[in-house]
Amino acid sequence: MTVRIIFASVEAFRPRAAVWSSSVGKVHMGDAVEPASASGDLVVDAFVAFARHERWGGYLPARVEVTDSAEAALLEPALSQLGISRHNAIAVGDAENDLALLDVCELGLAVANAVPSLKERADVVLGEPDGSGVASLLVGPLLRDEIRVEPRRWQVDLGRSPEGEPVAIPGSRVNLLVTGGSGSGKSYAAGFFAERLISLGYSVCVFDPEGDHGPLGRLRGVVLVGGREALPAPAQLARIVQRGLGSVVVDLSFARADRAAYIGEALGALEKLRADTGLPHWIFVDEAHVPLGVEGVARRCFNPARKGFCLVTYRPVELCNGAKEGFDFFLALPGERGVDPEIRDALARAAGFSPDALDPQLTGIGLGQAVLVRPGSPPELRVFSLAPRWVAHVRHWHKYAGSRLPPAQRFHFRNRRGATGAVVANLAEFHHEIRRSAEDVLRHHAGGSDFSRWIQDVIQDSTLAASVRPVEARLGPASSSAVESLRSELLEAIEKRYLA
């Protein structure tokens, strides 16, 4: 965890090297001023002390004082003005009115003489009271990442076990590998994890070689770059993350440049940004066995010790050694025939199971379920069902929505007399032709279930095909007045899935 700011609301703490500011957005070296109302939306009677820390480089706000219990209300706008995420902030308190303050930050700490209710809520209780507790924190093991803390309020809920118990992993300071055979739902699960992190306010950068994660761009605070547009230069990508304090999906599906080389350069730029600012908190790399494989060009820029990596691959054995050894959690997705043997063996080696001991625990696991493994002594394994996505996931959505399919896979529109001459090469064109097709064309294809079969066999989207089938069944015998309503249902099904 890169800590950029510590808000301490305790008695008797005055750092030796301090910078006092009446406006949280400004730092005045050596000035000493009385508390005053800040400008803009931050209208509170407060001041901040900035303490020097060599490891972080620079002056860090180390104390907030307010005349009432408005600390939590102060904190978020103060962080926004400073350009700092709450997930790079620590709060330290001692009193009842600090409860909300602790909940806002990534870590909430209580000094040794804090009230019992605060100690119970805190992620860590410091060994010393008042200001001496905060002073020891600044030079202690927590800020050197020698102590691992997993705040309860920042857990990512993945789903439920067969017994109905929640299955979750920490939202920070861990690495996750998502693996499974082709079509098992790896990208679905990775996208699910990303959207949960985004909802908790973490900054996420997703490298998306196949255009699977574009729908994440519908979430608030997420910027979608690339796709049909030019990719941002790696340094520009880092600036987008830093200035927005949000998340970015890098769609590489139409990239003409070497994707692996771009990811390598971008990882280098983002690692520099992480060292300076702590952003982004998470970096996702789909199809990770290519850029981060044994011979992958990006492997030199990959430092799993920094944590906050989610790699997605169906070939975990091809990852470079640094990647193989750096995971804190493994998420395996079964296919129609269960967990792939190669993936089972990779899980066993990583977690310390023998393959024979692992087999009984994986028996009977099917689509819609997942296996979460945490290496350790002993290793932990949990089977669960993934919770539903908040945004629709469509595999290779750009490929089918906008890019053109090869001639043999295109849809040819017909009526009972023969071909109309209309041929569509993607779902955007299909949607357009459905809108303008004559009634007899729609009835002809609906009678043979042609629409749903093409969507199932060529687009390989069983969800959309299942939505279209009942519309086809009703469209064939429908009256002319009902055809337009059913046409609208077909169009809406495609729009919700791909074009929204």
Buried (B, 14 or more C-beta within 10 A) or exposed (E): BBBBBBBBBBEEBEBEEBBBBBBBBBBEEEEEEEBEEBEEEBEBBBBBBBBBBEEBEEBBBBBBBBEEBBBBBBBBBBBBBBEBBBBBBBBBBBBEBBBBBBBBBBBBBBBBBBBEEBBEBBBBBBEBBBBBBBBBBBEBEBBEBEEEBBBEBBBBEBBBEEEEEEBBBBBBBBBBBBBBBEEBBBBBBBBBBBBBBBEBBBBBBBBBBBBBBBBBBEBEBBBBBBBEEEBBEBEEBBBBBBEBBBBBBBBBBBBEEEBBEBBBBBBBBBBBBBEBBBBBBBBBBBBBBBBBBEEBBBBEBBBBEBBBBBBBBBBBBBBBEBBBEBBBBBBBBBBEEBBBEBBBBBBBBBBEBEEEEBBEBBEEBEEEBBBBBBBEEEBEBBBBBBBEBBBBBBBBBBBBBBBEBEEEEBBEBBBEEEEBEBEBBBBBBBBBBBEEBEBBBBBBBBBEBBBBBBBBEBBEBEBBBEBBBEBBBBBBEBEEEEBEEBBEBBBEBBEEBBEE
